Amino acid sequence: MIPVLALVVGVVLGLVFGPTVPGWLEPYLPIAVVAALDAVFGGVRAKLDGIFDDQQFVISFISNVLVAALIVYLGDQLGVGGQLSTGVVVVLGVRIFGNVAAIRRHLFRA
């Protein structure tokens, strides 16, 4: 119940204050969100499988975001930022869909 309440409070605060993203951070934000979603769906899958570990989740969440941002930064420095961003989204997208499929199988036995 606490995570749901925290999510609701976070969404309300975001709508009320309308934070802006600095220009230098804009290329990294979408990739960071996809990396965070990958960690969240992995955490939900682990919880349903009965192997969830909160320390592992936090480390996975932070490291996914940092590594994805680092890859995009490296791509920007090499002049191929768009291609590496696409690669990160594809890889994390495959992981997200794999986790969602496992969650669906667990919940609906299908």
VEXNUGU-125685 format. One record per residue: residue in three letters; x, z, y of N, C-alpha, C in turn; chain; residue number from 1. Coordinates in pm, whole numbers, plus 50000, padded with zeros to 5 digits. Example, Ala and Ser with C-alpha at 12.3 -4.5 7.8 and 13.67 -1.06 7.14 Angstrom:
+------+-------+-------+-------+-------+-------+-------+-------+-------+-------+-------+-----+
! rest !  n.xx !  n.zz !  n.yy ! ca.xx ! ca.zz ! ca.yy !  c.xx !  c.zz !  c.yy ! kette !  nr !
+------+-------+-------+-------+-------+-------+-------+-------+-------+-------+-------+-----+
!  ALA ! 51319 ! 50780 ! 49431 ! 51230 ! 50780 ! 49550 ! 51320 ! 50780 ! 49670 !     A !   1 !
!  SER ! 51285 ! 50708 ! 49775 ! 51367 ! 50714 ! 49894 ! 51290 ! 50787 ! 50003 !     A !   2 !
+------+-------+-------+-------+-------+-------+-------+-------+-------+-------+-------+-----+
REM end
This chain:
+------+-------+-------+-------+-------+-------+-------+-------+-------+-------+-------+-----+
! rest !  n.xx !  n.zz !  n.yy ! ca.xx ! ca.zz ! ca.yy !  c.xx !  c.zz !  c.yy ! kette !  nr !
+------+-------+-------+-------+-------+-------+-------+-------+-------+-------+-------+-----+
!  MET ! 50082 ! 50000 ! 49880 ! 50000 ! 50000 ! 50000 ! 50085 ! 50000 ! 50125 !     A !   1 !
!  ILE ! 50198 ! 50070 ! 50121 ! 50286 ! 50077 ! 50238 ! 50342 ! 49939 ! 50274 !     A !   2 !
!  PRO ! 50386 ! 49856 ! 50176 ! 50435 ! 49723 ! 50214 ! 50328 ! 49636 ! 50281 !     A !   3 !
!  VAL ! 50205 ! 49645 ! 50233 ! 50097 ! 49567 ! 50294 ! 50071 ! 49614 ! 50436 !     A !   4 !
!  LEU ! 50069 ! 49745 ! 50456 ! 50050 ! 49801 ! 50589 ! 50165 ! 49759 ! 50682 !     A !   5 !
!  ALA ! 50287 ! 49763 ! 50633 ! 50403 ! 49721 ! 50714 ! 50393 ! 49573 ! 50751 !     A !   6 !
!  LEU ! 50346 ! 49491 ! 50657 ! 50328 ! 49348 ! 50686 ! 50225 ! 49327 ! 50796 !     A !   7 !
!  VAL ! 50113 ! 49396 ! 50786 ! 50007 ! 49384 ! 50886 ! 50058 ! 49430 ! 51023 !     A !   8 !
!  VAL ! 50127 ! 49542 ! 51027 ! 50182 ! 49593 ! 51154 ! 50282 ! 49492 ! 51211 !     A !   9 !
!  GLY ! 50366 ! 49436 ! 51128 ! 50464 ! 49338 ! 51174 ! 50400 ! 49213 ! 51231 !     A !  10 !
!  VAL ! 50296 ! 49164 ! 51164 ! 50225 ! 49045 ! 51214 ! 50157 ! 49076 ! 51347 !     A !  11 !
!  VAL ! 50091 ! 49191 ! 51357 ! 50024 ! 49229 ! 51482 ! 50126 ! 49242 ! 51595 !     A !  12 !
!  LEU ! 50239 ! 49309 ! 51569 ! 50341 ! 49322 ! 51673 ! 50396 ! 49186 ! 51715 !     A !  13 !
!  GLY ! 50414 ! 49097 ! 51620 ! 50461 ! 48962 ! 51652 ! 50362 ! 48886 ! 51738 !     A !  14 !
!  LEU ! 50233 ! 48901 ! 51710 ! 50132 ! 48834 ! 51790 ! 50119 ! 48894 ! 51929 !     A !  15 !
!  VAL ! 50131 ! 49025 ! 51939 ! 50117 ! 49092 ! 52068 ! 50237 ! 49062 ! 52159 !     A !  16 !
!  PHE ! 50358 ! 49077 ! 52107 ! 50476 ! 49062 ! 52190 ! 50526 ! 48919 ! 52201 !     A !  17 !
!  GLY ! 50489 ! 48831 ! 52107 ! 50530 ! 48691 ! 52112 ! 50680 ! 48672 ! 52133 !     A !  18 !
!  PRO ! 50762 ! 48720 ! 52040 ! 50907 ! 48709 ! 52060 ! 50953 ! 48564 ! 52064 !     A !  19 !
!  THR ! 51060 ! 48539 ! 52137 ! 51117 ! 48405 ! 52143 ! 51249 ! 48404 ! 52067 !     A !  20 !
!  VAL ! 51281 ! 48290 ! 52013 ! 51404 ! 48274 ! 51936 ! 51508 ! 48210 ! 52027 !     A !  21 !
!  PRO ! 51627 ! 48268 ! 52036 ! 51732 ! 48205 ! 52117 ! 51765 ! 48065 ! 52065 !     A !  22 !
!  GLY ! 51801 ! 47977 ! 52156 ! 51828 ! 47838 ! 52118 ! 51935 ! 47822 ! 52013 !     A !  23 !
!  TRP ! 52038 ! 47905 ! 52017 ! 52147 ! 47892 ! 51921 ! 52104 ! 47932 ! 51780 !     A !  24 !
!  LEU ! 51993 ! 48006 ! 51769 ! 51946 ! 48055 ! 51640 ! 51842 ! 47963 ! 51576 !     A !  25 !
!  GLU ! 51786 ! 47872 ! 51655 ! 51676 ! 47788 ! 51606 ! 51707 ! 47707 ! 51481 !     A !  26 !
!  PRO ! 51825 ! 47647 ! 51467 ! 51850 ! 47569 ! 51344 ! 51856 ! 47654 ! 51218 !     A !  27 !
!  TYR ! 51884 ! 47782 ! 51234 ! 51904 ! 47869 ! 51118 ! 51777 ! 47942 ! 51075 !     A !  28 !
!  LEU ! 51682 ! 47956 ! 51165 ! 51562 ! 48034 ! 51136 ! 51479 ! 47976 ! 51021 !     A !  29 !
!  PRO ! 51448 ! 47846 ! 51018 ! 51368 ! 47795 ! 50905 ! 51437 ! 47815 ! 50770 !     A !  30 !
!  ILE ! 51568 ! 47796 ! 50767 ! 51642 ! 47814 ! 50643 ! 51642 ! 47960 ! 50602 !     A !  31 !
!  ALA ! 51656 ! 48050 ! 50698 ! 51653 ! 48193 ! 50669 ! 51517 ! 48235 ! 50615 !     A !  32 !
!  VAL ! 51410 ! 48176 ! 50669 ! 51275 ! 48210 ! 50621 ! 51258 ! 48163 ! 50477 !     A !  33 !
!  VAL ! 51303 ! 48041 ! 50446 ! 51292 ! 47991 ! 50308 ! 51376 ! 48077 ! 50213 !     A !  34 !
!  ALA ! 51495 ! 48116 ! 50255 ! 51579 ! 48203 ! 50172 ! 51513 ! 48338 ! 50150 !     A !  35 !
!  ALA ! 51450 ! 48392 ! 50254 ! 51381 ! 48520 ! 50241 ! 51261 ! 48508 ! 50147 !     A !  36 !
!  LEU ! 51188 ! 48396 ! 50157 ! 51075 ! 48374 ! 50066 ! 51122 ! 48366 ! 49921 !     A !  37 !
!  ASP ! 51237 ! 48305 ! 49899 ! 51293 ! 48299 ! 49764 ! 51317 ! 48440 ! 49711 !     A !  38 !
!  ALA ! 51375 ! 48526 ! 49793 ! 51400 ! 48664 ! 49750 ! 51270 ! 48739 ! 49726 !     A !  39 !
!  VAL ! 51170 ! 48717 ! 49810 ! 51042 ! 48788 ! 49795 ! 50973 ! 48746 ! 49665 !     A !  40 !
!  PHE ! 50966 ! 48615 ! 49641 ! 50901 ! 48571 ! 49517 ! 50981 ! 48614 ! 49394 !     A !  41 !
!  GLY ! 51112 ! 48617 ! 49405 ! 51194 ! 48670 ! 49296 ! 51166 ! 48817 ! 49272 !     A !  42 !
!  GLY ! 51147 ! 48892 ! 49381 ! 51113 ! 49035 ! 49369 ! 50978 ! 49057 ! 49304 !     A !  43 !
!  VAL ! 50880 ! 48975 ! 49342 ! 50746 ! 48987 ! 49282 ! 50754 ! 48955 ! 49134 !     A !  44 !
!  ARG ! 50829 ! 48850 ! 49100 ! 50844 ! 48814 ! 48958 ! 50911 ! 48928 ! 48881 !     A !  45 !
!  ALA ! 51017 ! 48986 ! 48938 ! 51087 ! 49095 ! 48871 ! 50994 ! 49216 ! 48854 !     A !  46 !
!  LYS ! 50912 ! 49243 ! 48954 ! 50817 ! 49356 ! 48945 ! 50719 ! 49333 ! 48831 !     A !  47 !
!  LEU ! 50667 ! 49210 ! 48821 ! 50571 ! 49180 ! 48714 ! 50638 ! 49183 ! 48576 !     A !  48 !
!  ASP ! 50766 ! 49148 ! 48572 ! 50840 ! 49153 ! 48445 ! 50889 ! 49294 ! 48412 !     A !  49 !
!  GLY ! 50870 ! 49388 ! 48505 ! 50910 ! 49526 ! 48481 ! 51058 ! 49552 ! 48496 !     A !  50 !
!  ILE ! 51130 ! 49464 ! 48568 ! 51274 ! 49481 ! 48585 ! 51314 ! 49489 ! 48733 !     A !  51 !
!  PHE ! 51220 ! 49523 ! 48819 ! 51248 ! 49528 ! 48963 ! 51341 ! 49644 ! 48995 !     A !  52 !
!  ASP ! 51440 ! 49615 ! 49078 ! 51533 ! 49717 ! 49127 ! 51541 ! 49701 ! 49278 !     A !  53 !
!  ASP ! 51507 ! 49806 ! 49352 ! 51500 ! 49793 ! 49498 ! 51634 ! 49762 ! 49561 !     A !  54 !
!  GLN ! 51743 ! 49819 ! 49510 ! 51875 ! 49788 ! 49565 ! 51910 ! 49641 ! 49543 !     A !  55 !
!  GLN ! 51883 ! 49592 ! 49425 ! 51910 ! 49452 ! 49394 ! 51826 ! 49361 ! 49482 !     A !  56 !
!  PHE ! 51701 ! 49400 ! 49509 ! 51615 ! 49319 ! 49594 ! 51670 ! 49311 ! 49736 !     A !  57 !
!  VAL ! 51709 ! 49423 ! 49793 ! 51761 ! 49424 ! 49930 ! 51889 ! 49342 ! 49939 !     A !  58 !
!  ILE ! 51978 ! 49358 ! 49842 ! 52102 ! 49281 ! 49841 ! 52072 ! 49133 ! 49826 !     A !  59 !
!  SER ! 51979 ! 49098 ! 49738 ! 51941 ! 48959 ! 49718 ! 51880 ! 48900 ! 49846 !     A !  60 !
!  PHE ! 51793 ! 48976 ! 49909 ! 51727 ! 48931 ! 50032 ! 51830 ! 48902 ! 50140 !     A !  61 !
!  ILE ! 51918 ! 48998 ! 50166 ! 52017 ! 48981 ! 50272 ! 52118 ! 48871 ! 50237 !     A !  62 !
!  SER ! 52166 ! 48870 ! 50115 ! 52267 ! 48770 ! 50078 ! 52208 ! 48630 ! 50077 !     A !  63 !
!  ASN ! 52083 ! 48613 ! 50033 ! 52020 ! 48481 ! 50037 ! 52015 ! 48428 ! 50179 !     A !  64 !
!  VAL ! 51972 ! 48512 ! 50271 ! 51960 ! 48470 ! 50411 ! 52098 ! 48438 ! 50468 !     A !  65 !
!  LEU ! 52196 ! 48524 ! 50444 ! 52329 ! 48501 ! 50499 ! 52397 ! 48378 ! 50440 !     A !  66 !
!  VAL ! 52387 ! 48359 ! 50310 ! 52450 ! 48243 ! 50248 ! 52383 ! 48113 ! 50294 !     A !  67 !
!  ALA ! 52250 ! 48114 ! 50302 ! 52180 ! 47994 ! 50350 ! 52220 ! 47962 ! 50494 !     A !  68 !
!  ALA ! 52226 ! 48064 ! 50580 ! 52266 ! 48041 ! 50719 ! 52411 ! 47994 ! 50726 !     A !  69 !
!  LEU ! 52497 ! 48050 ! 50643 ! 52637 ! 48008 ! 50641 ! 52651 ! 47861 ! 50599 !     A !  70 !
!  ILE ! 52574 ! 47820 ! 50501 ! 52579 ! 47680 ! 50457 ! 52534 ! 47588 ! 50569 !     A !  71 !
!  VAL ! 52427 ! 47624 ! 50639 ! 52379 ! 47542 ! 50750 ! 52483 ! 47540 ! 50862 !     A !  72 !
!  TYR ! 52544 ! 47654 ! 50893 ! 52648 ! 47660 ! 50995 ! 52765 ! 47571 ! 50957 !     A !  73 !
!  LEU ! 52808 ! 47580 ! 50832 ! 52917 ! 47496 ! 50785 ! 52881 ! 47349 ! 50797 !     A !  74 !
!  GLY ! 52759 ! 47314 ! 50762 ! 52713 ! 47176 ! 50777 ! 52715 ! 47131 ! 50921 !     A !  75 !
!  ASP ! 52675 ! 47218 ! 51013 ! 52681 ! 47185 ! 51156 ! 52824 ! 47161 ! 51201 !     A !  76 !
!  GLN ! 52915 ! 47244 ! 51154 ! 53056 ! 47229 ! 51192 ! 53116 ! 47100 ! 51135 !     A !  77 !
!  LEU ! 53069 ! 47058 ! 51018 ! 53119 ! 46935 ! 50956 ! 53045 ! 46811 ! 51004 !     A !  78 !
!  GLY ! 52937 ! 46831 ! 51080 ! 52860 ! 46718 ! 51130 ! 52756 ! 46667 ! 51033 !     A !  79 !
!  VAL ! 52727 ! 46744 ! 50930 ! 52626 ! 46703 ! 50831 ! 52523 ! 46814 ! 50813 !     A !  80 !
!  GLY ! 52485 ! 46878 ! 50923 ! 52395 ! 46993 ! 50917 ! 52261 ! 46961 ! 50854 !     A !  81 !
!  GLY ! 52206 ! 46843 ! 50886 ! 52076 ! 46805 ! 50831 ! 52078 ! 46790 ! 50681 !     A !  82 !
!  GLN ! 52184 ! 46728 ! 50630 ! 52194 ! 46708 ! 50485 ! 52209 ! 46840 ! 50411 !     A !  83 !
!  LEU ! 52293 ! 46929 ! 50462 ! 52308 ! 47058 ! 50395 ! 52183 ! 47144 ! 50409 !     A !  84 !
!  SER ! 52115 ! 47134 ! 50522 ! 51988 ! 47206 ! 50538 ! 51887 ! 47158 ! 50436 !     A !  85 !
!  THR ! 51880 ! 47027 ! 50417 ! 51789 ! 46972 ! 50318 ! 51826 ! 47019 ! 50178 !     A !  86 !
!  GLY ! 51955 ! 47021 ! 50149 ! 51999 ! 47069 ! 50019 ! 51961 ! 47214 ! 49994 !     A !  87 !
!  VAL ! 51977 ! 47297 ! 50094 ! 51941 ! 47438 ! 50081 ! 51791 ! 47452 ! 50057 !     A !  88 !
!  VAL ! 51711 ! 47378 ! 50132 ! 51565 ! 47386 ! 50116 ! 51525 ! 47337 ! 49977 !     A !  89 !
!  VAL ! 51587 ! 47232 ! 49928 ! 51553 ! 47180 ! 49795 ! 51587 ! 47284 ! 49687 !     A !  90 !
!  VAL ! 51708 ! 47338 ! 49693 ! 51750 ! 47435 ! 49592 ! 51661 ! 47560 ! 49596 !     A !  91 !
!  LEU ! 51639 ! 47613 ! 49715 ! 51556 ! 47733 ! 49725 ! 51410 ! 47701 ! 49691 !     A !  92 !
!  GLY ! 51365 ! 47580 ! 49726 ! 51229 ! 47540 ! 49691 ! 51208 ! 47535 ! 49540 !     A !  93 !
!  VAL ! 51306 ! 47484 ! 49468 ! 51298 ! 47480 ! 49321 ! 51290 ! 47622 ! 49266 !     A !  94 !
!  ARG ! 51372 ! 47712 ! 49322 ! 51369 ! 47852 ! 49277 ! 51235 ! 47917 ! 49308 !     A !  95 !
!  ILE ! 51181 ! 47890 ! 49428 ! 51052 ! 47947 ! 49466 ! 50943 ! 47899 ! 49372 !     A !  96 !
!  PHE ! 50938 ! 47768 ! 49346 ! 50834 ! 47717 ! 49256 ! 50851 ! 47769 ! 49114 !     A !  97 !
!  GLY ! 50975 ! 47788 ! 49070 ! 50998 ! 47848 ! 48939 ! 50946 ! 47991 ! 48932 !     A !  98 !
!  ASN ! 50972 ! 48067 ! 49037 ! 50921 ! 48205 ! 49042 ! 50769 ! 48209 ! 49051 !     A !  99 !
!  VAL ! 50711 ! 48120 ! 49131 ! 50566 ! 48116 ! 49143 ! 50503 ! 48078 ! 49008 !     A ! 100 !
!  ALA ! 50565 ! 47984 ! 48937 ! 50513 ! 47947 ! 48805 ! 50519 ! 48065 ! 48709 !     A ! 101 !
!  ALA ! 50627 ! 48142 ! 48713 ! 50639 ! 48260 ! 48626 ! 50537 ! 48366 ! 48665 !     A ! 102 !
!  ILE ! 50512 ! 48383 ! 48795 ! 50411 ! 48479 ! 48841 ! 50274 ! 48435 ! 48795 !     A ! 103 !
!  ARG ! 50245 ! 48305 ! 48809 ! 50115 ! 48252 ! 48764 ! 50097 ! 48273 ! 48614 !     A ! 104 !
!  ARG ! 50201 ! 48244 ! 48536 ! 50191 ! 48264 ! 48390 ! 50167 ! 48411 ! 48357 !     A ! 105 !
!  HIS ! 50231 ! 48499 ! 48430 ! 50216 ! 48643 ! 48404 ! 50075 ! 48690 ! 48440 !     A ! 106 !
!  LEU ! 50025 ! 48645 ! 48554 ! 49894 ! 48693 ! 48602 ! 49778 ! 48631 ! 48526 !     A ! 107 !
!  PHE ! 49788 ! 48501 ! 48496 ! 49674 ! 48431 ! 48437 ! 49695 ! 48396 ! 48291 !     A ! 108 !
!  ARG ! 49809 ! 48436 ! 48236 ! 49841 ! 48408 ! 48095 ! 49827 ! 48259 ! 48065 !     A ! 109 !
!  ALA ! 49866 ! 48177 ! 48165 ! 49855 ! 48031 ! 48149 ! 49984 ! 47963 ! 48189 !     A ! 110 !
+------+-------+-------+-------+-------+-------+-------+-------+-------+-------+-------+-----+
REM end
